[in-house]
Amino acid sequence: MATADTVQADTPSNGHGGGLRRQAVWAGALTAIILGAWLIARPSHGSSADICYGNSAHGAGEMDELDVLAATWILACNDDHPVITYEGIRYRLGLPADFDVKRLVRSRGELFRPGATHAELEEWRAEMLSGKALPSWVRAVGDKHEREQVIRALSRQDVFRSQFRAEPHAPRASLEVTNWGLERIERLRRSRAELREATERRWQIWSVLGIGVANIVTTLATAMYKAKS
């Protein structure tokens, strides 16, 4: 009989203990949720804060967009012909086919001027059809008829130039102009790096707060379990 009384007396205690254990489980689950949400939301080096860099989304290998921008600026300043094709930049820099050179160039209107005059493009087309002033990517087209088709298909939407070589037959840009553009690109790089670092610092603060809250919840639940068990 005493045994039965003991079992009956223990039954409520076991139920209460089960409730405390459930609280501990919920506290652990809450900790996991908080940490999981932080890990999902935290920006990685290839995304989030790097969106403003336009970085690696096009698969440009080790070159980020500012590297491509600097190389494009140098070519636009120093090429023999002031008009350059977007495809020529992609070919000469070894960029993948889906790298959007046109978008990159048009995003920096202080450096580049899209298009060319109709007369200038037609003059260049005539030179290319005669075998002169061929861009390297056009020269790489082996079949003569296919090369002619490529040349004839070029439009004003396919070319651009430096803002500082706007005139027909403009000479190469001066060293001063070239350096000005490179310094501007470097300022862009520094400002974007500072923005990324600020974003990472904010997430570090939030991570500390999130882990702290999770630890407090877990500690309180454990203390309640020990006090009532």
N, C-alpha and C positions, 0 to 999 in steps of 0.2 A: 504493500500500500504506500509505504514511504517512497518506494521507487516511482510509483505512479505520480505521487505528489511532486516529486522532484522533476519528473519529465514535464508535468503541467506547468510548474513554476519556470522551467527553462524555456518553454515555448515562446512566451512574449519576448524574452531576452534575445532569443535567436532571431526572431522577426525584426527586432529593433537593430540588432547587429547587422542583419542583412541590409536594412535601410542605410546604415552608415557605410557599409561597403559599397552600396550603389552610389552614394554621394562621392566616395573616393574615386569610383570608376568614372563618374561624370566629370569630376575635377580633372582627372587625367586626360579625358577626352577633350575637355575645354583647352587644356594646355596644348594638346596635339593640334587642335583646330587653329589656335592663335599662331603657333609656330608654322603650321602649314600655310596659312594665309600670308604670313610674312614672307616665306620662301617663294611663294607664287608671285606675289606683288613686287618683290624686290627687283630692281632693274639689274640686268646683267650687262656685261661690257659690249655685247653684240646687239642689244636692243634697248628699249625704253629710253634712257638718257642719251643713247647714241643715235636716236632717231634724228636728232638735229644735225648729226654729222653725216647723215645719209650713208652710213658706213656699212660695207660688206653686204648690203642687201642685193647688190647686183653681182656678187662674186668676183670682185676685182683683185682677188688674191691678196698679196701683202700690201697693195696700194689702196689707201682709202681715197675718198672723193677729193680731199684737199691735195693729196699727192697728184691725182689726175689733173686737178685744176691748175696746179703749178706747172706741170709738164705741158699742158695745153697752152698756157700763157706764154711759156718760153718758145714753143713752136710758132705760135701766132705772131710773136715779136720778131722771129729770126728767119722764118721761111723765105725763100727767094720770091715766091708769089704771095701777095698779101691775102688772097682768098684761100681758105682752107675748107676741106670737106669734113663733115662729122665722121664719115666712114674712115677717112684718112687718119684721124686721131685714134680711133678704135684699133686700126690696123697697126699703126706705128708704136702704140703703147702696149700692144698685146692684150687688149681688154676683151672680155667675153662678148659674144654677139648681142646679149641682152643688156649690156651696159648702156644707159641712156645718156650719151654724150650731149645730145641736143638739149635735154633738160638741164644738165649741168651748166652748159655754156649760157643758156638763156636765163639762168638764175643769177648770173653775175653781169648785169648790164653795164656796170662801171668798167668792166674789162673787155667785153666782147660786143660786137655788133652783128646780129644775125643777118644773113642774106647778102646779096650783092646786086648792083644795078644790072638791068637786062643787057645793056651794051657790054659791060665788063664780062659778064658770064658768057655771052656769045663769042667774044674775042678769045677768051680762054678756051672755050670749047673748040674753036677752029684750030687753035694751037695744038690742043691735045689730039685732035683728029689727024693732024699732020705729023704726029709723033713727038711733039715738043711739050715741055712743061707738064709732063705726066706725073701725077701723084704716085707714090710707091704702090698703093693698093690697086690702082688702075693698071699700072705696069705689070703687076703680078698676075693679071688675067691673061692666061696663055693664048686663048683663041682670039684671033684678030677680029672676027665678026662680033664675038661676044664683047670684046673690049670696046668696040665702036658703039654697041648698044648701051653699054654702061655709061659711056661719055655722053651720048645723046639724051639719055634719061635724066642726067643731072639737072636739077632745078634750083631756083633761088632758095628753096626750103632745105637744101642739102648742104649749104655752105655758110660760112661765117668769117669774121675777120676781127682783128684787134681794133678797139675803139680808136687807137692812136695810129692806125694805118687805113684811114677811111677813104683816102683819095685813090683813084685808079693808079696802078703802078707805083704805089707808095713804097718808099725804101724801108729797109729794116728799122725797127724801133731802136732808139738810142739806149745805151746802157742805163742811163738814168731812169727812163721810162720802164725798162724791164725790171730794174730793181724796185721801183715804186710798186709795181704789181705784185712782186714776190713778197715784199714787206706787208702789203695789205692782206695777202693770203695767210701769212704767218700770224698777223693780228687776229684773223678769223679763227685760226687754229688755237691760239691762246685763249680767246674768249670762250670757245666751245669746250676746251679742257676745263676751264674754271667752272662753267655751268655743270659739267659732268661731276666734278669734284663736289660741288655744292649739293647736287642731287644725292650723291652717295653719302655725304655727311648727314643729310636729313633722314635717309633710310637707316643709317647706323643709329641715330637717336631713337627712331621709332622701334627699331629692333630691340634696343635696350629696354624701352618702356614695355614692349610686348612681352618680352621674357620675364621682366620684373613682375608684371601683373599675373602671368601664368604661374610663377613661383609662389606668389602670395596666395593665390587660389588653392594651389596644391598644399601649401603649408597649413592653411586654415582647415581644409578638409581633413588632413591627416591629424591635426590637433583635436578636432571634434571627434574623430573616430576613436582616438586613444582615450579621450576624456569620458566617453560614454560606453566604451567596451568593458 
